[in-house]
Amino acid sequence: MEIQADLAAKAFEEACAKFPEFTGCKAALRVKPIYQGSAFVIEWEGQPPEGGNAWEFQNAVVKAYKRLTGV
């Protein structure tokens, strides 16, 4: 599966609206193979912002991307 860049950008916008501390961060949505299937993950350029919301932000991006693509 390839990530659709335009929909990934929209997913990041939606997640940044919920978690504004991540606005302007350099990150990309990727699909990583796992033992059975694949998983969506965020790859950060550098470190994510400090705080405990990185996991929630990633989940928000992935959920928005899945909704936008119908996955």
Buried (B, 14 or more C-beta within 10 A) or exposed (E): EEBBEEBBEBBBEBBBEEBEBBEEBEBEBEEEEEEEEEEBBBEBEEEBBEEEBBEBBBBBBBBBBEEBEEE
